[in-house]
Amino acid sequence: MKFELVFIPAPGISHLRSSVEIAKLLVDRETRLSITVIILLRGGSGAGDSAYLAALSASSNDRLRYELISGESHQPTASQMPQVHIENQKPKVRLAVAKLVHDYSMVRDSPRIVGLVMDMFCVSMIDVANEFCVPSYLFYTSNAGILALKLHVHTLYGDEDKYGLNETVFEDSEGELSVPSLTRPYPVKSLPHFLASKDLLPIIERLREVKGILVNTVNELEPYALKFLSSGDTPRVYPVGPMLHLENQVDQKPSEIFEWLDEQPEKSVVFLCFGSMGGFSEEQAREIAVALDRSGHRFLWAVRRASPGTKSPGEFTNLEEILPKGFFDRTKERGKVIGWAPQVAVLANPAIGGFVTHCGWNSTLESLWYGVPTAAWPLYAEQKFNAFLMVEELGLAVEIKKHWRGDLLAGTAMDTVTAEEIERGIRCLMEQQSDVRKRVKEMSDKCHVALMDGGSSRVALKKFIEDVMKNSADRELEHVGS
């Protein structure tokens, strides 16, 4: 019997890429399975995103199809995304699923839809799954630790004495949370901004309605958090990562970057890159430049200008005027300053010895995959937690500073990190015989093994497929019985 899953990733290229990777893996591992990925488009996509979407559309086939649903033509604000945008797309998703059901009903031996797999921000699509009497599943694109923290915070909100946080003062708190999924206390001042309000509670409440949660992590990376998630009333969790888009972005690789990297000694270059939404003020850019100048290390620096009120950073028009006088002359033999960077391809280059990163989960997994140690510089969303996880909990990264104020996307003021703090972090990051570097190499090997036949992530993926079939059969029996 043929069966089909419908994937609904959240808008945003990083969510889409990892969802596509697991969809590819699922259809590769189970020949009876087909998948339709419903892509919720929104305004403001960059040229690289458009090229990726075009490539997906061109690659659609009978086993793996991509259905593009257009949304608002304007660039959504932070408050509109993602929940409001996704809620507005529910009627279009409902029509897309109804069309699939109808088309399959007209053709003999067609697949039967056995579930909707949605991003955490798309949990309102559970309503659509219920209308079509199919189970819901979650693909969680971040780590098990932040998922467990969200669930724990949700329980604390039931008692204001335990969790009476105010969105405007929590960053000054000296308090700590005892989180059962962590081995050490978690500082309140390091909470991601979205966990300091009740806005996320309706989404978290709905997580328990799904039949299972695929998590983009590795059992060997987060055993403690995964053990906690398996011990309570959380739906079954399947650690299936790392799900990474590792194509080398051949058409987008500026040759001068790689010509320069190929001339550098192995593990000698520190790479600074802060994701598609990471940008800095002129003052902060100057502090980074001073740190790079003083550190003496070779560097590749992808620098972007913060754009207040939007999600997309811009380019600095004249870095010669902004950065310290003589910076380019003093560092021209050992450094390169660029705008956009093909991050995956850069991390794969043997010259890269360290990565200063915003701690986005995809970037974190990419660095682990290539065995590159990181220095944590969180900017928004769950990245403060990711920094704590990598530095304090797992010992797989170094810190630049202990605590971080502000959130780039929430529009709250960011602390300026001093040149001294940055330089100290870079020097620690680039130590060739450090314990962090050794642990990163060991974890990199474990991540590769996890995706091999018999590895922990492959075993979890197989179990997920088995459970999908069982849940579908059980749901069908319940339907017949009623």
ZAMARGU-4260 file (C-alpha; in steps of 0.2 Angstrom, whole numbers, plus 5000, padded with zeros to 4 digits):
<rodrens>
0) 5000/5000/5000 | 5006/5017/4996 | 5005/5031/5008 | 5008/5050/5009 | 5014/5063/5022
5) 5010/5082/5019 | 5024/5093/5026 | 5020/5111/5031 | 5036/5120/5035 | 5036/5138/5043
10) 5040/5152/5031 | 5059/5156/5032 | 5072/5148/5022 | 5081/5139/5036 | 5065/5130/5041
15) 5061/5125/5023 | 5079/5118/5020 | 5079/5106/5034 | 5061/5101/5031 | 5066/5097/5013
20) 5081/5087/5018 | 5071/5076/5030 | 5057/5074/5016 | 5071/5068/5004 | 5078/5056/5017
25) 5061/5049/5021 | 5056/5045/5003 | 5073/5038/5000 | 5072/5026/5015 | 5053/5020/5012
30) 5049/5016/4994 | 5030/5016/4998 | 5030/5034/5004 | 5027/5050/4995 | 5028/5067/5002
35) 5020/5084/4997 | 5028/5099/5004 | 5017/5114/5005 | 5028/5130/5005 | 5020/5145/5013
40) 5028/5159/5003 | 5029/5177/5010 | 5036/5194/5004 | 5054/5199/5006 | 5063/5183/5000
45) 5080/5186/4993 | 5087/5181/4977 | 5096/5166/4984 | 5079/5160/4992 | 5070/5163/4975
50) 5083/5152/4966 | 5081/5138/4979 | 5062/5139/4977 | 5064/5138/4958 | 5075/5123/4960
55) 5063/5114/4971 | 5049/5117/4959 | 5059/5110/4945 | 5063/5094/4955 | 5045/5089/4959
60) 5041/5071/4955 | 5028/5058/4959 | 5037/5054/4976 | 5042/5071/4982 | 5031/5086/4976
65) 5032/5105/4981 | 5016/5115/4982 | 5019/5134/4983 | 5006/5144/4992 | 5008/5163/4990
70) 5005/5174/5005 | 5006/5193/5008 | 5015/5203/4995 | 5022/5215/5008 | 5037/5211/5020
75) 5029/5205/5036 | 5034/5214/5053 | 5041/5204/5067 | 5024/5204/5076 | 5015/5197/5061
80) 5027/5183/5059 | 5025/5169/5059 | 5009/5165/5068 | 4997/5178/5060 | 5004/5174/5043
85) 5002/5156/5045 | 4984/5158/5052 | 4980/5167/5036 | 4986/5153/5026 | 4975/5140/5034
90) 4961/5141/5020 | 4974/5139/5006 | 4982/5124/5015 | 4965/5116/5018 | 4961/5118/4999
95) 4978/5111/4994 | 4975/5095/5005 | 4957/5094/4999 | 4963/5094/4981 | 4976/5080/4985
100) 4963/5069/4993 | 4951/5072/4978 | 4964/5069/4965 | 4970/5053/4974 | 4952/5047/4975
105) 4950/5047/4956 | 4965/5036/4953 | 4967/5018/4957 | 4982/5013/4968 | 4985/5031/4973
110) 4993/5035/4990 | 4983/5037/5005 | 4987/5053/5016 | 4992/5047/5033 | 4997/5062/5042
115) 5002/5081/5042 | 5020/5085/5047 | 5021/5103/5053 | 5033/5115/5059 | 5031/5121/5078
120) 5025/5138/5072 | 5012/5129/5061 | 5003/5120/5075 | 4987/5128/5070 | 4987/5117/5055
125) 4982/5103/5067 | 4965/5109/5064 | 4967/5105/5046 | 4973/5088/5050 | 4958/5084/5061
130) 4946/5090/5047 | 4953/5076/5036 | 4954/5064/5050 | 4973/5061/5049 | 4986/5062/5063
135) 4997/5077/5066 | 5016/5076/5068 | 5029/5090/5072 | 5046/5093/5064 | 5056/5103/5076
140) 5070/5112/5067 | 5079/5117/5083 | 5086/5107/5097 | 5079/5095/5110 | 5085/5107/5124
145) 5075/5122/5119 | 5060/5111/5116 | 5061/5104/5133 | 5064/5122/5140 | 5048/5128/5132
150) 5038/5114/5139 | 5045/5117/5156 | 5042/5136/5156 | 5024/5132/5150 | 5021/5122/5167
155) 5029/5136/5177 | 5017/5149/5170 | 5003/5139/5179 | 5010/5147/5195 | 5015/5165/5195
160) 5025/5163/5211 | 5037/5152/5201 | 5038/5161/5185 | 5032/5179/5187 | 5043/5187/5174
165) 5041/5204/5166 | 5046/5206/5148 | 5055/5222/5152 | 5065/5217/5168 | 5070/5199/5166
170) 5087/5203/5158 | 5092/5211/5174 | 5087/5196/5185 | 5101/5187/5195 | 5089/5172/5197
175) 5091/5155/5190 | 5079/5141/5184 | 5081/5123/5189 | 5077/5115/5172 | 5075/5096/5173
180) 5081/5094/5155 | 5098/5103/5159 | 5112/5097/5171 | 5115/5115/5178 | 5104/5130/5182
185) 5099/5141/5168 | 5101/5160/5171 | 5084/5170/5169 | 5094/5184/5161 | 5098/5172/5147
190) 5080/5167/5142 | 5076/5170/5124 | 5064/5185/5123 | 5049/5175/5117 | 5049/5165/5134
195) 5048/5180/5144 | 5030/5183/5139 | 5014/5172/5138 | 5012/5175/5119 | 5019/5157/5115
200) 5009/5148/5127 | 4994/5143/5115 | 5007/5136/5103 | 5016/5126/5117 | 4999/5119/5123
205) 4995/5112/5106 | 5011/5102/5105 | 5004/5089/5116 | 4991/5086/5103 | 5003/5078/5090
210) 5007/5060/5088 | 5026/5062/5088 | 5040/5075/5086 | 5054/5074/5074 | 5069/5084/5081
215) 5084/5090/5071 | 5096/5084/5084 | 5107/5069/5087 | 5104/5057/5102 | 5123/5057/5106
220) 5123/5076/5106 | 5108/5079/5118 | 5105/5063/5128 | 5100/5072/5144 | 5087/5083/5136
225) 5080/5068/5126 | 5079/5057/5141 | 5069/5071/5150 | 5057/5072/5134 | 5054/5053/5134
230) 5050/5052/5153 | 5034/5063/5154 | 5018/5066/5144 | 5027/5073/5129 | 5023/5065/5112
235) 5036/5053/5107 | 5052/5062/5101 | 5062/5055/5086 | 5080/5063/5086 | 5084/5062/5067
240) 5097/5075/5064 | 5107/5082/5058 | 5096/5087/5044 | 5107/5099/5034 | 5107/5107/5017
245) 5125/5104/5012 | 5125/5107/4993 | 5140/5118/4990 | 5130/5132/4982 | 5140/5130/4966
250) 5132/5145/4957 | 5134/5157/4971 | 5152/5154/4977 | 5162/5170/4974 | 5178/5162/4967
255) 5189/5176/4975 | 5184/5169/4993 | 5190/5152/4989 | 5205/5156/4980 | 5210/5166/4995
260) 5205/5152/5007 | 5215/5139/4997 | 5231/5149/5000 | 5229/5149/5019 | 5236/5136/5031
265) 5225/5122/5037 | 5214/5128/5052 | 5222/5145/5052 | 5207/5156/5048 | 5193/5162/5060
270) 5177/5164/5050 | 5164/5177/5057 | 5147/5175/5049 | 5130/5179/5057 | 5116/5172/5047
275) 5104/5179/5034 | 5096/5191/5047 | 5112/5196/5057 | 5118/5213/5056 | 5128/5226/5066
280) 5128/5245/5070 | 5143/5255/5064 | 5150/5255/5082 | 5149/5236/5084 | 5157/5234/5067
285) 5172/5245/5073 | 5174/5235/5089 | 5175/5219/5079 | 5188/5226/5067 | 5199/5232/5082
290) 5198/5214/5089 | 5203/5206/5073 | 5217/5218/5070 | 5224/5215/5088 | 5221/5196/5088
295) 5234/5193/5074 | 5224/5179/5067 | 5219/5176/5049 | 5201/5180/5046 | 5186/5180/5034
300) 5173/5192/5040 | 5155/5193/5033 | 5149/5209/5039 | 5132/5216/5037 | 5123/5232/5042
305) 5108/5231/5055 | 5092/5237/5047 | 5080/5243/5061 | 5062/5238/5059 | 5066/5224/5046
310) 5072/5207/5046 | 5085/5209/5032 | 5102/5217/5035 | 5109/5228/5022 | 5127/5232/5016
315) 5138/5245/5023 | 5141/5258/5009 | 5159/5263/5013 | 5168/5252/5026 | 5184/5262/5024
320) 5175/5277/5032 | 5167/5266/5046 | 5181/5255/5051 | 5197/5261/5061 | 5209/5271/5050
325) 5222/5259/5042 | 5213/5243/5046 | 5213/5237/5028 | 5231/5241/5026 | 5236/5232/5042
330) 5226/5217/5039 | 5227/5215/5020 | 5239/5200/5020 | 5229/5190/5033 | 5211/5195/5032
335) 5197/5197/5020 | 5181/5207/5023 | 5165/5202/5013 | 5146/5204/5013 | 5136/5188/5009
340) 5145/5172/5012 | 5141/5154/5006 | 5142/5148/5024 | 5142/5129/5021 | 5155/5129/5008
345) 5166/5140/5019 | 5165/5129/5034 | 5169/5114/5023 | 5186/5122/5018 | 5201/5115/5027
350) 5208/5133/5031 | 5194/5137/5043 | 5199/5134/5061 | 5185/5143/5070 | 5168/5150/5068
355) 5161/5166/5077 | 5142/5163/5075 | 5125/5169/5080 | 5121/5152/5086 | 5107/5148/5074
360) 5104/5129/5076 | 5107/5125/5057 | 5124/5135/5058 | 5128/5126/5075 | 5125/5109/5066
365) 5134/5113/5051 | 5150/5118/5061 | 5149/5102/5071 | 5147/5092/5055 | 5163/5099/5048
370) 5172/5099/5065 | 5174/5117/5067 | 5174/5124/5085 | 5162/5140/5087 | 5162/5156/5098
375) 5145/5160/5103 | 5137/5177/5099 | 5118/5175/5100 | 5107/5189/5092 | 5089/5184/5092
380) 5076/5170/5094 | 5082/5155/5104 | 5100/5158/5101 | 5104/5164/5119 | 5099/5146/5124
385) 5109/5138/5110 | 5124/5148/5116 | 5121/5142/5134 | 5119/5124/5128 | 5135/5124/5117
390) 5146/5133/5130 | 5140/5128/5147 | 5130/5112/5145 | 5140/5103/5132 | 5157/5111/5132
395) 5157/5112/5113 | 5159/5131/5110 | 5168/5145/5118 | 5160/5161/5125 | 5163/5179/5120
400) 5154/5186/5134 | 5144/5178/5148 | 5127/5186/5146 | 5119/5195/5132 | 5106/5209/5132
405) 5093/5213/5118 | 5086/5204/5104 | 5089/5210/5086 | 5072/5204/5079 | 5062/5210/5094
410) 5069/5227/5092 | 5076/5228/5109 | 5093/5237/5112 | 5108/5226/5109 | 5123/5228/5121
415) 5139/5233/5111 | 5152/5219/5114 | 5169/5227/5117 | 5185/5224/5106 | 5193/5216/5122
420) 5179/5203/5124 | 5179/5199/5105 | 5198/5197/5105 | 5198/5186/5120 | 5185/5175/5113
425) 5194/5173/5096 | 5211/5169/5104 | 5202/5155/5115 | 5193/5149/5099 | 5208/5147/5089
430) 5218/5137/5102 | 5224/5122/5092 | 5225/5110/5106 | 5210/5115/5117 | 5198/5103/5125
435) 5184/5112/5115 | 5192/5108/5099 | 5195/5090/5104 | 5177/5088/5109 | 5170/5096/5093
440) 5180/5083/5083 | 5173/5069/5093 | 5155/5075/5091 | 5158/5078/5073 | 5162/5059/5071
445) 5147/5054/5081 | 5135/5065/5070 | 5142/5057/5054 | 5139/5039/5062 | 5122/5044/5067
450) 5116/5046/5049 | 5124/5029/5044 | 5114/5013/5043 | 5112/5007/5060 | 5116/5024/5068
455) 5105/5032/5081 | 5096/5044/5069 | 5093/5031/5056 | 5085/5020/5069 | 5074/5034/5075
460) 5069/5038/5057 | 5064/5020/5054 | 5054/5020/5071 | 5045/5035/5065 | 5039/5027/5049
465) 5033/5012/5058 | 5023/5023/5070 | 5016/5033/5056 | 5009/5017/5048 | 5003/5010/5065
470) 4994/5027/5070 | 4986/5027/5053 | 4979/5010/5055 | 4973/5014/5072 | 4964/5029/5066
475) 4956/5020/5052 | 4950/5007/5064 | 4943/5020/5076 | 4934/5028/5061 | 4926/5012/5056
480) 4921/5008/5073 | 4912/5025/5075
</rodrens>
